[in-house]
Amino acid sequence: MTKYNIVASTEDVTVVAEYKAEYRDKSSAHQSEAKLEKEFIKNLVDQGYEYLSITKEDDLIDNLKEQLEKLNNIVFSDAEWDSFFKKTISSANEGIVEKTRKIQQDHIQLLERDDKSIKNIILIDKKNIHNNKLQVINQYEEEGGKYRNRYDITILVNGLPLIHIELKRRGIAIREAFNQIKRYQHESFWASHGLFEYVQLFVISNGTNTKYYSNTTRDAHIKEASKNRGATNLKTSNSFKFTSFWADSNNKIIPDLVDFTKTFFTKHTVLNILIHYCVFTAEDLLLVMRPYQIAATERIINRIKVSDNYKQAGKKEAGGYIWHTTGSGKTLTSFKAAVLATEIESIDKVIFVVDRKDLDNQTMKEYDRFEKGAANSNVSTSVLQRQLENKGEKGAHHDYKIIITTIQKLANFIKRNKKHEVYDKRVVLIFDECHRSQFGEMHKAIIKSFKNYHIFGFTGTPIFAANAPSGGNAGFLTTEQVFGEKLHTYTIVDAINDNNVLPFRIDFINTVKPNEEIQDEKVPGIDAERALSAPERINLIVEYILKHFDQKTKRDSFYTHTIKNEKRKVAGFNSIFAVSSIPMAIKYYRELKKQIEEKNKNLKIATIFSFAPNEEEIDGMLADEEMGTDTLDQSSRDFLESAIADYNKYFSANYDTSSEQFGNYYENLSMRVKNREIDILIVVNMFLTGFDATTLNTLWVDKNLRLHGLIQAFSRTNRILNSVKSYGNIVCFRDLKQNTDDAIALFGDKEAKGIVLLKTYEEYYEGYDADDSRQDGYRELVEKLSDYPIDEEIRGENNKREFVKLFGKILKVRNILSSFDEFIDDDLLSDRDMQDYLSKYNDIYEEFKKEHAGEKADIIDDIVFEIELVKQIEVNIDYILMLVAKYKEENCKDKDILKDIEKAIDSSIELRNKKDLINGFIERVNVTTIIEKDWEAYIKDNKEKDIEKLIKEENLKADKAKIFIENSFRDGFVKTIGTDITDIMPRIKRFQANNERQIKKQNVIDKILALFERYFGM
């Protein structure tokens, strides 16, 4: 048989394989914004776009009619067009979300013709993408909004504005272009017939740097900003931080506008992104995929098609693996690959295989979020069998195209069914974290049973020859040997450079000193093991953890975290404690529980483990623990039973170690950790792979970790959440320094260490050189504060801008330094100085917020206010009451104390809206005042009065409203969804408009939230 080598594929790839930037004369004359715009349009026209001189809406609508007629081979009558445009294209009841759904999901709309017949009208051709007409317009004027706006450049697809580009001249910060779009969204995109609400993607550029992002990212950012409830949370990604660079498939970014235009804006690329690589989620958010996600997806789809042509199904050549680091969005990539695979005519099923029940549930939730009902999960092997046989619950035919299952259920299915019709079907198998159990027997069973399969693996840490297991089948040692060749790579270095995950900061705490007199290799090994489990060492490590817990997890930092769709105020982060064995987990749990009680610490601890063949990792692989406790020895199971009993007391639950309840305990524990309700989770191997919780920032390690297992465990801590969480914190009680260096070199590259790990304490304190530039250290930054004397007002917008930038840098480096033990003695700013500078910072913040309407808003748009970092060092009410007590002791005559109180309040964002309350109490203070008791009575009285006032103003149901508000203070958050709010509102007449009821409801919510913010924590 002749073997053909593929020279080229006819498929147009969306992400170019490798791009070399054009040579451009850097010494050329200054390039104005107008010249940049002109050059950009010329490049688009050269690539086949049609340029239109359209600046008014009437012309835009006329062109839209003409393009839809051409696309659909129809001529609208005047009446037909008038009806279709008003009802379908520009309905007054539809906004960005509805118009996005129309492009992404409902792109075929119905037209009722004059003769009452119905015709399908395609807005965008998704089957033959090059049937779509691309046009470019510039300097379009919108006069119908809050302000008269003129937009830079817009790409029309079939006459609809689907991509908008905002340019700034070279040398101007790219953020200015982002902020310009922000203003347009607020002021005019919705105006007139709202056609600019169809924009799906935004591109921003200053010529030198160019980025892209989706419309609902922008829309959600506007909604968040309008609430004025603190800094935008990075995790929600509705900010400038979620804008993406374009890149080639080697992850080399393509920032210059000329290069970006020749890659991103090629016709097939931009249409593919719009049509295939955007995901409109069940939460009404438009996600646009990043270049590495698109590249990986296309490599999978192309491999399926090419191997089909060459009749290679059932062979290794029909598959491959994707190396995408943890935290890079593998689930979205796999989802898109799965959906596109089902669209290939020859493919019967896509089976997405995960490990363990929790990951099964987690993946299902993600898939459901991307597209409700797109995939099917199964609770048992029998349900999996029914889905594979396309049988519904009652035996009716049901075409299950995408199935999510665990490797354990798939293994059971193969054992039960030596022969089955599905084995002959064309099946795509996608394995998540393919370094795990899939090696060995499971893989052999799959390739022995399935005949026409394509097998793909996703992993953040592949098995190479250097870290392959030393035992087992010699043919199944590396990821490539099992799944086929590597199709795409996106390493931890790429992810950190792209701000998709955080770097690590590692402390190595030496707890065992080797005995240098012992020569025999076996003796120190035995001695070390005895020393590592010695009660004295465990006692000291627990002492260290409790002493430094608040510092490492930043418990003096407050932020808003969404838990069960509710925003709650929480302090700091939580942690996992990885230990070497079940006996060590038991010892640490008991010692932690003992010392927490002795030191009266308010910390919740939990543990989970089950039997694993090798509790200590071998060859860098973390051993799989069973999802059951039947094989545990009796003493270990008895202990686990008691630990779960403690957990039940914390959360009023009823779990145990039985086979029915252990899985439920695992799931509930997983949820509690993600919700930051557990402070320290002690584990052996569980939760160290595949578990994502953004609130985790610290990993305590008393366990030998290497290579794959080390990166997996460390990566539990580096998910992005907010500006306070700037790195993953690793505290090692064993010497893992060389192991860390080796793992980073293997899974990043030889130069990766400088990117993956934070700089040293000295470098952050004294400054360092990076990328041919000098990064000022803390000492130098603080010295520059002398330009802004504490007792002098900062005048002029430019001076305020420079101060905010400088102080923002200080807050960031202070945030990093604060978790170094030595910083306690080296801080150069006193508490008083910090309060004074925070006051200035907050004053400017408030000033710019008030001036948001109009041109003065430019300054706030250009500055990133690190409000979350401000909050972590602000004073609390206890500190204020301490000063009030001091004022009382001085017979209420020391006016300097009153000045100190005022400064302290002004330095705190949280206390500013409580200033009148505090001052009202101070006016009452006299020599007979009992500060704490009278303060509590004063707050209670004022709170009750404000609650009564709110109930009266909004005509709420008094008893229910009081219970609701008190429950909010008890729980620490206001429940704004569900029926609870509706239950406290007055009856509204049926004939009143629904939007009127919604306005009333939102007004009640806003007032309760304001009351909550005023009194919570007081």
N, C-alpha and C positions, 0 to 999 in steps of 0.2 A: 504494500500500500504506500502510495506517495505521501510524504509528510511535507506540508506547506509551512513556510515561515511567513508570519504576518509582517508585511512591509509597512502598511499603513491601514488605518481604519477609516471607513467612509463617514463614521459618525462625527459631527461637529462637536468638539469638546467646548465646554463653557469656560473652564479655567485653563489658560494656556500652560503648556508643560514647563516651559522656561522662558523668561522674558529678559532680554538685555536692553537696558535703557538706551534711548537714542542719545547721540552726542549733541549737546547744545552749547552754543557759545555763551559761557557764563559771564563774559565781560561786556555783553551787549548792553545797550542803553536801558534805562529804567522802563519797566513795563507797566503801563497804567491798567486799571481795571477794565476800561473800555477796549484796550488792545488785547488783553487776555481773553475777553469775551469774544472779540472778533476772530481771534485765532482758533478758539475752541469751536465756534460755529463752522468755520472753514474746514476743520478736521472732520466734523460730523458730516458735512456735505460731501467731502471727499470719500467718506465711507458709505455713501448712498442715501443719506437723509435728504429730504426735501426741505429747503428753507422757505418759510412763509413770512411775509411782512404783515403779521396780525398783531394789533395792539388793543383792539376793542372786542367786547363780548359778542356783538352782533356778527362780526366777521368770524369769530371762533365758532359760533353756533352754525353759521352757514357752511363752514368747512366740515364740521362734525356731521351734518346732514349728508353732504357730498360723499364723505369717506364711508359712512355706514351704508349708503346706497351702493357704492362700488363693491364693498365687502360682501353684501348680501344679494347683489344682483337684483336690485329693486329700485323703483322710483316712488318715493313717497308723494302722495297728494298733499296739498296744504293742510287739509283737515287731519290726515293721518299723522303727519309730522308734528303738528301742533299738539295732538293728543299724546303721541308717543313721547315727545320731549317733556311735556308737563307732567305726565303721570309716571313715566318710567325713568327718564334721564335726570330730571331736576325736581323731583317731588319735594315739596316744602317740608314734609315730615321725615325726610331722610338726612342723615349726617354722614360723617366719615365711616363709621362702622358699617352702615347699611350699604354705602357705595363701595366699600372694600369688598363686602360679601358679593356684591353684584359682579365685580371683576374676577374675584378668586373662585367663586362657587356657582353663582347664578348668571353666567355670562351669556346665556341664551334667554332672551326675553320675548314675550308674546306681543305681537302687534295685531290689533283688530282693524281690518281693512274696511274701506268704505262699503264694500259689499257684504260685510259681517263675517267674512272668512278670517281665519287666524293664520298668521305666518310667524315662523321663528325668526327673530332678529339676533344675529351674533354680534356681540360687542367686541369680542376678541377671539380670534381663531386659535384654539388650543391644539387642534390636530395638525394643522399645517402652519407652523408659526411664521413662515415667510410670506404668507398671504396678508399679514398685518402690515399696514402702511406706517412708516416712521417719518415724522415731520418735526421740525424744530422752529420755535418762535422765540423772540426776545423782546424785552422792554414792554411787556404786556402791562396795561394800566387798569387798575381796579379802583373805581371811584365810589363804589357803593358801600364800603366798609366804614369802620370807625374813623380811619384816616385814608387819605388817597395814597395808594401804594403802587409802585412800579417794580415788577418782578424781573429778575435777570433773564434766565433761559428756561424754557419748558419743552419737554419732549412730548409730542402728541402721538398716541397710538390709535389709529383709526379715528383721529379727530379728538379723542379724549385726552386731557392732560394727565398722564400717568407717572411721569418722572419730572421732578423740578430740581434745577441746579442753581445754587446761589454762589456767586464768586466774590472774592476779595482780592485786591492786588497783592502781589508778592511782598512779603514783609509784614503784612497784617495777620494777626492771629486767626487761624481757621475757625476758632470758636465764634468770631464775629459773624461769620456766615451762618453758623448754627443758630445764633441768637436772632439774626435777621429773619430766618424762617419762623422762629418762635413768635416773633412779632406779627408776621403775616398771618400765621395760624390764628392768632388772637384777634387780629384787627380786620382781616379781609378775605381770607380763603373761602369763608362761608358766604360771602356777600353775593349780591345779584342772584344768579341761578345756581350758585354753589358748585360750579364745575371743577374748581380747583380742590374740592374735597375728594375728587377721584384720584388725586395723586397717591400712588402706592409707595414710591421710593423717593427719597431726597438724596441729593449729592451736594456736598459742600467742598469748596476748594479755595486755596489762596495761591494756586499755581504750583507751589512747592509741595504742599500736602493736600491730598484729596481723600474723602471718606464718604461712605454711604450708610443709610439706615432707613427703617420702614416708617410708614405714616402713623400707625397707631402707637409707635414708640414716641413720636412727637406729640400725638394727641394726648396720650396718657400723661406725658410730662406736663402739658398745659393744665390738665385737670388737677394733677398733684400740686402744681405751683399755685393754682388759684385758691387752694384750701389754706395756704399759708400756715401749714402745720409743721414747720421745721424743715431741715434739709432733706433733699430727695434721697431716698434709700438706694444705694448702688445696686442692690440685688434686684430691684424692680426694673432696672435697666432703662428707665424712661428719662435718661439724661444724656449729656454729651459723651459720657463714658461708655455708652453702648454703641456709638458710631464705630464703623468698621473700616479698616483699610482693605483695599483689594490686593490680591497677591497672585503669584503664579503657583503651580502645583508643588513647587519646592518650598512654599511658604515665604518666599522673598517678596516683601511688599512692593507695590507699584504706586508710589505716592504722587509723582509729578503728573500734572493734569494732562500733558501731551501723551505720556505713556498710559495713563488711566483710560484716556479716550480710545486709544488704539487697542485696548484689551476689553475693558468693561463695556464700552459703548459700541463694539462691533455688533452688527445686527443680531446674529444668532445668539451671542452671549447675553445681551440685555433682554432679549425676548425670552430666552430660556430662564433667566432669573425671575422675570415677571410671572411667567406661566408655570414653570416647573419647580422653582426653588424658593418660592415663598410659601409659607404655611399659615393659613388663617385658622387660628385655634378655636376650640369650643368656648374659650374665654373672650372671644372677639378681639384678639390681638393678632396682628400680622407679624410673623417672624420671617425675616429674610436671612437665608443661610449664609454662613461665612464661606470664603473661598475654599478652605481646606475641607469643609463639610461637603460642598458641591463636588470637589475633585474626587473625594472618596466615593461618594454616591455614584458618580459617573463611571468610575473604574469598575465598580461592582456590576452595574447594568451592562456596561460594554463587555465585561468578561462573560456574562451570561449569553449575550447575543453572539459574540464571536465563537465561544465554545459550542453553541448550538449549531452554528454554520459548519463547524469542523467535527460535529458528532462526538463531542468529548464529554457529554454529560455522564456522570458516574465516575469520572476520573479527577485526579488532583488538579489537572490543567483547567478544570471547569470552575475552580474556586480561587481562594486567596485570602489574605488577612489584611486588616486595617490597623495600623499602629497609631492610635490617637490617645494621648495621655489622659489620665483621669481628670475630670472636670471640664473637658473640652466640648461637651454636648454630644456624646456618642449616641444617646437615645434618639435625638432628632435626626441624626445622620442615618441611623439604622431604620427609623420610621420611614423616611423619605425613600431609602433604598427598597424597603419592603413594599411600599405603595407602588413605586415605579415598576418593580419586578412583577407585581400582579397584573400590570397593564401589558406585559409581554404575552402575546397570544399563546405561546407554547407552554407557559408556566401555569400549573394547576394550583399550587399552594406555596405559601411562604410560612415557614415555621421558625419563629424567633425563640431561641432556647436560652434560658437564664438559669442561674444557680440559686437554689433555696426559695422558699415561699415568699419571703419578704421582698426579694428582688422581683419576683413574679408580679406581686401586687404593685410594687413601685413602678415597674415598666408599664403595666396595664394603665395605671393612672396617667402616666406621661403620654402614652399613645392616645388615650381617651381625651386628653387635653388638646393634643394636636388635631385629632379628628374623632368626634364622638362616634363610637360604634365601628370604627375602621378595623379594629382587631378584636379577637375573642380570646379570653383567658379561660382556664379550666381549673376546677377545684379538685379533680381526681383523675386517675388514669382512665376510668370508664368514660368520663366526659370528654377527655382528649380523643379517645377512640371514636366516640360519636361524631366529634367535629371533623376528624380525619375522614370519616365515612359520609360526611355531608348530611347528617341526620339531625333534625331539630329535636327538642325535648320530647315531643310526642311522635317521633318517627317521621315527621314530614320532611321533605327535602329542604335543605338550607345550604347555600354555597358559602362555606367558611374559607375565605381567601387567605386571611392573615391569622395565624394562631400563635398565641404566646403561651409557652409552657415551660416547666422546669426540666432540667436534665434528668432528674430522678423519675418524673412521670414518663418521659420519652423512653427511658431505659426499661421501665416496667412494661410499657406498651410493647416494646420489641421482644421482651422475654415471653409475654403472653401470646404473641402473634408471630409464630415462626413464618407464616405465610399471610400476606394481606395485599389487597389490590392497590393500596397506597404506595407500596414499594415500587410499583411499575409506573407510577405517575411522575410527571416532571415537577420536582420539589426543590425549592430553594431553602436551605437551612442556614440561618444566621445565628451564630453563637456569640453571646455577650460575655466579655471577660474570658476569652477562649484559652487562657493559661491554666484554668482550674481543672475541675474533675474530668473535663472532656478528654484529657489525655488518657491513652491506654484502652481499657476494656470497652468504655462507652463508644469511643471513636471506631474501634474495630467492629462493634456490633452494628453501628449505623452503616458503614460502608459495605458490610456483609449483607445487610437487609435491603437497603434502598439501592435501586439500580440506575435511576435517572436523576441523580441529585447534583445540585451545585452547592458547595459548602463554603461559607465565609465566616471568618472570625474577627471580632473586634477586641482589641486589648490595649491597655495603657502600658503594659510591661511585658513585651514578648519574651519567649524563651529562646535564647540564642545558645550556641555551643558553649559559651562561657558560663551560662547559668542553667544548663540543662540538667535534669535529674540524673543521678548516677546509676539508677537501676531501671528496670522495666524493659519494654520492647525497644531494641536498638533502632528500629525504624520510626519510632514515635517519640523523639526526644525534643525536637525544636518545633516552634510554632510553624515554621515554613514546611517542615516535613509532614506535619499533620494537615494543614489547611492549604498549602500551596504557596506561591510566591507572595511577597509583600506588595500590596497594591498602592498604598499611600501611607505617608508618615507625617505625624504632627506631634512633636516631642514636648516634654515639660518645659524646655527652653523656649520653644515657639509660643506655648500657652502663656508663660510669664511675660514674654516680650509683648504679646498681644493683650495683656491685662485680662486674660480669661481665668487665670488662677493666681494665687499669691505665692511669693517666695517663702522659704522657711527661715526661722531663727532657731538655732540649736544651742542648748546649754548641756555641757558634759559635766555631771556632778560625780566626782570620784568617791566611791563608797567602800572599795576594798583595795588595800595595798598588798601587792604580791610579796611573798617571803622570798627574798633573794638568795637565802642560804640553801633552799631546796633545789636539787638538780634534776631529780627523777621527773620526767614529763607527766607520768600518771598521777603522782602524788599531788602536785599543785592543782590539777584538775579536780580531784576529789576534794581537796582542801577548799578550793574556790567555791565549789558547789555548796559545801557545808557553810562556808562564810556568807555566801549570798542569801541563804535562807535563815541565817542566825536572827533570833528575836531582836538583838541589839540593833542590827542593821535595819530591819524592817521598822523598828521604832523610830530610828533617826530619819529614814526616808519619809515616813508618814508625818513626822514633825516638820520636815522641810516642805512637804506638799501643803500642809495646813497653814504654815507660816507665810508661804509665798502664793497661796491660791488666789487671793484677791488681786495681787499684783499681776500674775501671769494671765488670769482670765479677765482682767480689767473690770472688776466689780464696782469701781467708782464711776463707770461710764454708763450713761443711760441712752437708750435708743428705742425706737418703735419697731416692733417685730410682729408680722402678721401670723397669727395662730388661729387655725380653723376659720379663716376668712375674716378674723377680727384683728384690728390693730391694738396691740398691748404694749405697755411701757415696761421694758425689762432692763436689768442692770448687767452689763458685761456678758461673758460667754460661758461655755461649759467645756468639759474635758473627758477624755478617755484615758484609762490607766491600763496599759498593756503589760501583762505579767507572763512569766515563763511556763507556768503549769497550774493545774487545778489546786494542788496543795498551797502554792504561793498565793493564788487568788483568795483562798479561804483565810490565810494568815493576814493578808492585807485588808480584807474586808473587816475582820474582827478588830484589827488594830485601828483602822480608820474610824469605825463605829465607836470604839472606846475613847479615842482622843477627841473626837467631835463632841461627845457627851461631856468629857472632862473640861474642855475648853469652851463649852457652851456655844459652839459654832452652828449657824443655821444653814447646814449643808445636807443635801439629799444624796445618798450614795446607793448604787445598785450593782448587781453583778449578774452575769449569765455565762454558762458554759455547759458543754456536754462532752461526751467521750470523743476523742480524736486519736487515731492510730499513733501519731507522733505529735505531742503537744509542742515540743520545740521544733522550729522549722528546719527542714533539711534541704540543702542545695538552694537556699533562699526562698523556698516555697512555703507559704503558710498552710499548714495542714487543715483539711476540711473537718469541721466538727459536725457531728450528726445532729439532725433536727429532732432530737428526742433524748430521753434520760435513762432509757432501759438498760443501757450498757454501763452506766456509772456504778462505781462501787457504792455500797450502802452508806458509808460515812459521808462521801461527797454528796450523794443525793439528799441525805438528811440535812446537811448544811445548806444546800441550795434551797430546800424547802423552807428553812428558817429565814433565809435572805429574801425569798419571795414573800414570806409572811410580813417582813418589814416593809416591803414594797406595797403590799396590800393595805397596810396601815397608812402609808403616805397618801395613797390615792383612792381609798375606800373601794378597793378591788377584791377579787376573789380568785386569784390564779394559784396554781400549784404545779408540781412536776409531773403530773399525769400526762400521758400521751395526747389526750384531748386538749389539755390546758396549756401545755408548754409552748406550742406554736402560737397560741393567743397571747401568752406572756411576752414572747419574742416580738410580736407585732406591736403590742401596746408599749413595750419598752422602747422600741424603735421610734414610735410617735412621740413619746415623752422626751427622748433625747433631742429630737428635731425641734420640739417646742420649748427647749431649754428648761425643762422642768426637773431634769436630773443634773446634778452638779458634777459628780464623778462616777463614771461607769467603768467597773473593773472587768476586763475580758482577758481571755487567753488567746483565742484566734478570731472568734466571732466579732463582727462589726469592724474588723480591720481591713476588709476588702469590700468594695461595692456599696458601702454605706455612705450616703451623703447627708450631712446636716450643716447648714450654713452657720449655725450658732456655735459649732465646735471650733475652738481656736487653739486648744492645748492637748498635746499627747504626752503623758508621763510614761516613760519606758523603763521597765526592768525586765528585759527580754532580749535575747540575741536575735537581732534582725539583720538580714543580708539582702543585697541585690533586689530582686522582685518584691519580696515581702517587706523590705524596708521602705521602698518607694510607695507601695500600696498603703502601708500603715501611716506613714508621714502624711500622705495625701488626704487623710480624713480631715486634716486641719486647715487646708488652704483654699476652701471655697469662698468666693467673694460674697461679702454681706454689706458692709458699709465702710465709711472712711476711718472709723475707729479700729476696725480689724484690718490691719495693713500687712499681716504675715501670719503664717502658721507657726505656732510655738511648740517646739519639741524640747522636752527636758529628759535627758538620758541619765540613768543611774548606773549604766554600764559603759565601758569604753567602746563606742561604736563609731569613732571618728573615721578610721580607715574604711570601715564598712560603708559609711555614708559617702565618702569620696568615691569609692569604687562603684556604688550604685548610681550615683549622679553621672559619672563618666560613662557608664554602660547605657543608661536610658536617656541621656542628654547628648553630650559629646565631651571631648577632653577639656574644652574651655567652659563647660556648663556651670562649674561650681560658682563662678563669680556672679551668675545670673540667678541660680536656684537658691543660693544661700544669701542671707543678709550680710551686709558689711560688718566689720568688727565694731565694738563699742568705741574704740579710739577713733575710727574713721568717721563715725557719725558725730562724735564730739568735737574732733579737731578738723574735719573736712578731708576730702580725698579727690583724686583726679579720675575722671571717667569720660570716655569718648572725646578726648581732646579738649575737655572743658573742666573747670574747677567747680566742685560741689562744696559750698561753704558748710562748715561744721557748726554745731550748736554754739560754740564759743564765739565764732565770727558773726553769726546771725544776731546773737544777743548784743554784741558790741555795736552793731548797726542801729539798734534801738535808740542809741544816744541821739540820733538825728530827730527823734520824736520825744522830747522831754515830757515826763508824766504830767507836769503842772501846766503845760501849754496846750492850747487848742490846735488841732491840726486843721489848717485852712487850705482851701482849694481842692478841686476834684483830683488833680494829678497827685498831690501829696497824699490824699486819702487813699487813692488807688495803690500807691507805692507802699504805704504803711500796711494796708490789708494784705498785700502780696507778701511782704516781709514777715508779718506776724503769722500768716498762714503757713509759711515755711517753718517757722519756729514751732508752731503747734504740731506739724507733721513729724519733725525730727524728735520733738519732745515725746510724742506718742510712741515712737519706736524706742527711744532711750528709757522710757519709764519702766519697761520690763527687764532691763539690766539691773542686777542687784546693786552694782556700784553707783548708779545714778543718784541714789538717795542722798549721798554725801557730796555730789558734784553739781547739783542744780545751781545755776547762776542767778536765777530769778527768785526773789523771796515771795512768799504768799501775798504780801501787800502789793508788790510790784505787778504780780500776775493779775491781781484783781483790778488794778488801775488800768493796765493795758487791755484786759478783757472788756472793761467798761468802754474804753474808746472804740474797740472793735465792734462791740454790740451797738453802740451809738450809731456808727457808720452803717451797720447792717440795717438798723431800724430806719435810718434816714433814707437809704436807697430804696427800701421796700415801699415807703410812703410815696416816693417820687417815681414809682414804677411806670405810671402813665406819662407818656411824653418822652422827649429826647434824653432827659437826664437818666433814663433807664439804661442807657448805653453802658454806664460805668458798672452797674450791678451785673449786667450780662457778661462783662469781660472778666469778672472776678469770681473765683470759686470760693465761697464762704465755707470754711470748715466748721460749720455749726455743730456737727456731731462731736468734733474734737473739743470745741468750746464747752459743751455740756459735760464732758468727762472730768473736767477740772473745776466745775463751778461749785459754789458754796451751797449748802442746804439749809433748811429751816432750823435745824439743831444749832448750827453755828450762829445764826442770827439771834436765836433765843439766848445763847450763851452771852452774846454782847449786850442784849437787853438786861440780863441778870446783872452784868457788870455795871451797867448804867444805873440800875436800881441801887446797887451797893454804894455807888457814889452819890446817893441821895438825889438822883435825877438832875444833877447839876453839871456833869461833865459833857459839854457839847461836842468834844472831839469824838466821843464814843458814838454819838448820833451821826457824825460824819462818816465814821467807819462803817456803821450799819448801812448808810446810804450807798457808800462805795461797794459794799459787799452785794447789795441787792442789784445795783446797776451792772455788776460783773456777771450776773446770772441771768441767762435767758429764761429759765424756769420761774424765777422769782419776780421778774419785772411786772408781770400782770397781777402780782399779789402785793405790790408795793403799798397800795392804799390800805389794804387789810393790815399789813404790818405796822404802818404808821398810825393807823387808828388805834391799834393795841398799845403802842408806845405812849400815845397821848393819855391813856388811862393808867399807865404805870405810876405807882407811888410807893412809899416805904412799906405799905401793908400788903402790896401785891405778892401773891405766890405765883411766880412766873409760869411754871408748867401747868399747874392746875387752872389758873385764870386764863391762860392762853387756850387751853382745850375748851373751856366753857365759852370763851369769846368766839372761837372758830365755829363751834357747834351752833351757837346762837345765830351767827351771821349766815351760816350755811342753810339753816332751817328757814330763815327769812328769805334768802334768795330762791330756795326751792319753792316756797309758797308763792313768791312773786312770779316765778316761771309758770307754775301751774295755773295761776290766775290769768296771766297774759295770754297763754295758749289754750286756756279752757280745757286743760287735761283732766282725766279721771284721777282725782286726788290720791285715793288709796293705792291704786295700781302704779301711779307715777312715782310715789314715794318709795314703794317697794323696788321698782325698777332702778331708781337712782341709787338707793342704798346698796343694792346688789352690784351695781357698777363699781362703787367704791370698794366693796368687799372683794370683787374679782380682779380689780385693777384695770378694767377696760369697759368701754361702753359698747354694748351689743347693738350694732346698727343694722343688722340684717335679720331676717326672720319676721315673726309676727309680734314679737315683744313690743316694739315701738308702736305698731298699729293698735295694739290692745290698750295703750294708754291715751290714745288720741280721741278727741270728741267725735261723735257720729257726724258723718258728712252726707248731705243729701245726695241721693242717687243721681239726680240730674246734673250735679256739678261735674265739670270736666275732670277727666282722670289726671291731666297734667296739673290741675289746680290742687288736687289731693296730694300729688307728689311734691309740689312746691311747699305745701303746708307741712308735710312729713319731713322734708329736708330742713325746713326752718326749725322744727322741734329738735331734730337731731343736732343741728349746729348749736342751738342754745344749751342743750344738755352737755354736749362736748365742751363748750366754753365753761360751763359751771364745773364740770369734772376737772378740767385743766386748772381751774382757779383753786379748788379745794383739795385735790388729790395730793397726798403726801404732807398735808399741813397738820 
